[in-house]
């Protein structure tokens, strides 16, 4: 094994080049290994997040400060610097619990604690109480703008092109992260926006029922799309150990916890919880909905493509 000598870099890589992401990934390749025993690393493009969790408040504060100091040390060793203005701390908690006062310093500059923050770049907002209200308020203007575009092009555009515009602009914003926030009480605003754009596409008035309009356009209503994406998330994670957001979602079958043969033996084990935030979450709701699917659909859940086709077929026959 041989190594080249150190040299100064005089030229950079143009933004948007193919080589740029490869060099960046190579440069930050060992960053997730920093104090992995205390934190969960989340990397998305050039955004780096560290998730610290602990049931003890003192241990939590200690781990947060330790995690940040280790990351700051890694940056300095790799001749990089943390942008203090873009670095924030958010404390996820239940609604009635106070936010802990944690002083995190970076070269004599305090890291600010915020109630909400952009997560995964510019695509979503996360609130400290994880109620998804800020994310929904963030995408509503985008959905409203799509409605305006649809209204302006509908008289001069064919129905097939209108559907293409719908999926490219409206549905792309609506479906992003939908399994996580689709069961939020604030999601009704998005549901109404979807009905609004469907009426525009069909040239109907505001009070017209959308049930037949969805069928004629062959577009999944908001609730049906939430259920489909949630089920695809569950089966993808269970069979392929898919990981998303900042929690590890473990799905175990009842046969792993029971010895007696029952009709629910091949269902997922439903955890007991009294927290509404958990009951509305992707883990609890995913298990609840999957366990209530028809047996012939659950039997093909190991094939995501067949599962989706079967779901869409039955959606055309029955109202979900």
ZIQUI-V298419 format. One record per residue. PHI is phi in whole degrees, -180 to 180 (* if undefined). Layout:
[[PHI] [PHI]]
This chain:
[[*] [-132] [-127] [-82] [-77] [-70] [-137] [-79] [-89] [-102] [-128] [-102] [-101] [-58] [-67] [90] [-78] [-72] [-74] [-56] [-59] [-64] [-66] [-65] [-62] [-63] [-69] [-103] [-59] [-94] [-64] [-61] [-78] [-72] [41] [-66] [-73] [-112] [-137] [-111] [-82] [-127] [-117] [-140] [56] [-102] [-97] [-123] [-127] [-125] [-102] [-116] [-136] [-164] [-83] [-100] [-64] [-68] [-64] [-63] [-62] [-64] [-67] [-64] [-65] [-63] [-62] [-68] [-63] [-68] [-66] [-62] [-65] [-61] [-60] [-68] [-62] [-93] [59] [-119] [-138] [-84] [-80] [-64] [-68] [-105] [-105] [-137] [-120] [-127] [-105] [-76] [-156] [-75] [-61] [-94] [-90] [-75] [-81] [-70] [-88] [-115] [-94] [-113] [-110] [-130] [53] [70] [-113] [-81] [-83] [-77] [-97] [-120] [-80] [-147] [-155] [-74] [-123] [58] [74] [-107] [-90] [-154] [-110] [-124] [-95] [-67] [-97] [52] [-99] [66] [-65] [-70] [-67] [-66] [-65] [-73] [-91] [-58] [-60] [-65] [-67] [-64] [-63] [-64] [-65] [-65] [-64] [-63] [-66] [-77] [-98] [-58] [-65] [-117] [-127] [-74] [-58] [-66] [-69] [-61] [-66] [-63] [-65] [-59] [-71] [-75] [-106] [-74] [-66] [-63] [-75] [-70] [-85] [-67] [67] [-57] [-58] [-90] [-113] [-66] [-99] [-71] [-60] [-78] [-69] [-60] [-65] [-70] [-60] [-67] [-65] [-65] [-63] [-63] [-72] [-67] [-63] [-64] [-63] [-96] [68] [-103] [-79] [-66] [-91] [-73] [-66] [-95] [-58] [-74] [-67] [-62] [-68] [-66] [-84] [57] [-115] [-72] [-63] [-55] [-64] [-64] [-67] [-61] [-64] [-62] [-66] [-65] [-67] [-65] [-63] [-63] [-72] [-66] [-69] [-66] [-93] [-125] [53] [-75] [-126] [-149] [63] [-126] [-112] [-94] [-100] [-100] [-115] [-122] [-83] [-63] [-65] [-81] [-115] [-124] [-108] [-84] [-83] [-129] [-69] [-95] [-65] [-95] [-84] [-76] [-71] [-94] [-70] [-93] [-149] [-107] [-87] [-63] [-62] [-78] [-65] [-89] [-78] [-67] [-70] [-67] [-68] [-61] [-67] [-61] [-72] [-61] [-66] [-100] [-72] [-59] [-57] [-70] [-81] [-65] [-67] [-107] [-70] [-78] [-119] [-61] [-68] [-65] [-61] [-66] [-63] [-67] [-63] [-66] [-65] [-72] [-68] [-73] [-94] [-113] [-89] [-95]]
